[in-house]
Amino acid sequence: TGMIYQGPGISKQINKQLLKLMQRDGFSHISEAVGVDAKA
């Protein structure tokens, strides 16, 4: 629904925010973050 209400530019905003969060948490690649909080 974000694409409908915000338009295609929202993908750039999402990527920028995701990059900020990854840098904050010490990840250099998205694959490092995938599943990090999964319970075994």
N, CA, C and O of each residue as an XYZ file, in Angstrom:
160
protein
N       0.817     -1.204      0.000
C       0.000      0.000      0.000
C       0.855      1.260      0.000
O       0.396      2.321     -0.424
N       2.066      1.154      0.463
C       2.949      2.315      0.462
C       3.172      2.865     -0.932
O       3.218      4.079     -1.125
N       3.310      1.972     -1.908
C       3.508      2.405     -3.295
C       2.273      3.147     -3.815
O       2.396      4.097     -4.589
N       1.101      2.717     -3.394
C      -0.134      3.364     -3.848
C      -0.234      4.774     -3.283
O      -0.515      5.720     -4.019
N      -0.007      4.919     -1.979
C      -0.204      6.208     -1.326
C       1.001      7.134     -1.431
O       0.830      8.351     -1.486
N       2.211      6.590     -1.460
C       3.418      7.413     -1.489
C       4.066      7.489     -2.868
O       4.867      8.387     -3.127
N       3.732      6.567     -3.741
C       4.317      6.541     -5.079
C       5.625      5.764     -5.100
O       6.093      5.301     -4.060
N       6.217      5.619     -6.283
C       7.423      4.805     -6.425
C       8.634      5.360     -5.671
O       9.581      4.621     -5.402
N       8.617      6.643     -5.330
C       9.728      7.236     -4.583
C       9.903      6.653     -3.198
O      10.957      6.826     -2.585
N       8.895      5.966     -2.692
C       8.990      5.401     -1.350
C      10.073      4.328     -1.265
O      10.651      4.118     -0.199
N      10.350      3.655     -2.369
C      11.382      2.614     -2.327
C      12.746      3.222     -2.008
O      13.543      2.604     -1.303
N      13.021      4.400     -2.507
C      14.281      5.086     -2.192
C      14.332      5.449     -0.706
O      15.373      5.303     -0.065
N      13.218      5.916     -0.165
C      13.155      6.262      1.259
C      13.367      5.027      2.124
O      14.089      5.077      3.120
N      12.743      3.926      1.747
C      12.890      2.677      2.496
C      14.343      2.228      2.486
O      14.879      1.842      3.525
N      14.982      2.274      1.330
C      16.383      1.865      1.229
C      17.293      2.746      2.070
O      18.215      2.242      2.711
N      17.051      4.058      2.079
C      17.877      4.970      2.871
C      17.735      4.673      4.361
O      18.725      4.649      5.092
N      16.505      4.449      4.805
C      16.276      4.156      6.217
C      16.857      2.800      6.601
O      17.415      2.644      7.687
N      16.726      1.826      5.713
C      17.284      0.502      5.968
C      18.799      0.582      6.102
O      19.379     -0.057      6.980
N      19.438      1.354      5.246
C      20.883      1.534      5.318
C      21.291      2.180      6.640
O      22.277      1.767      7.250
N      20.543      3.185      7.088
C      20.826      3.830      8.377
C      20.750      2.820      9.519
O      21.623      2.785     10.386
N      19.705      2.004      9.514
C      19.532      1.014     10.574
C      20.632     -0.040     10.545
O      21.127     -0.455     11.593
N      21.012     -0.471      9.351
C      22.078     -1.469      9.226
C      23.402     -0.909      9.733
O      24.139     -1.598     10.438
N      23.703      0.331      9.380
C      24.939      0.951      9.843
C      24.920      1.115     11.355
O      25.929      0.885     12.021
N      23.779      1.510     11.896
C      23.641      1.672     13.346
C      23.913      0.364     14.075
O      24.524      0.349     15.143
N      23.448     -0.737     13.482
C      23.574     -2.038     14.128
C      24.830     -2.798     13.725
O      25.027     -3.937     14.149
N      25.679     -2.184     12.914
C      26.966     -2.778     12.579
C      26.953     -3.795     11.448
O      27.871     -4.607     11.339
N      25.934     -3.762     10.611
C      25.862     -4.674      9.469
C      26.358     -3.965      8.218
O      26.043     -2.796      7.993
N      27.131     -4.672      7.405
C      27.602     -4.080      6.158
C      26.856     -4.640      4.947
O      26.963     -4.095      3.848
N      26.109     -5.714      5.141
C      25.348     -6.317      4.040
C      24.039     -6.856      4.604
O      24.004     -7.346      5.733
N      22.983     -6.771      3.840
C      21.661     -7.196      4.301
C      21.642     -8.659      4.729
O      20.896     -9.028      5.636
N      22.449     -9.489      4.091
C      22.460    -10.912      4.438
C      22.952    -11.143      5.867
O      22.629    -12.168      6.468
N      23.717    -10.221      6.412
C      24.177    -10.346      7.796
C      23.029    -10.146      8.783
O      23.041    -10.707      9.878
N      22.057     -9.359      8.399
C      20.949     -9.031      9.287
C      19.810    -10.041      9.216
O      19.029    -10.160     10.161
N      19.708    -10.760      8.119
C      18.604    -11.703      7.933
C      18.670    -12.804      8.982
O      19.667    -13.521      9.082
N      17.607    -12.933      9.759
C      17.502    -13.997     10.751
C      18.272    -13.763     12.029
O      18.372    -14.666     12.859
N      18.822    -12.565     12.211
C      19.666    -12.315     13.379
C      18.892    -12.474     14.697
O      19.484    -12.851     15.708
N      17.611    -12.199     14.703
C      16.815    -12.323     15.924
C      15.987    -13.604     15.975
O      15.119    -13.745     16.837
N      16.245    -14.526     15.073
C      15.494    -15.785     15.050
C      15.820    -16.606     16.290
O      16.974    -16.711     16.706
N      14.799    -17.171     16.852
C      14.987    -18.022     18.030
C      15.225    -19.456     17.569
O      14.519    -19.980     16.707
N      16.220    -20.063     18.158
C      16.576    -21.440     17.765
C      15.690    -22.452     18.446
O      15.849    -23.654     18.233
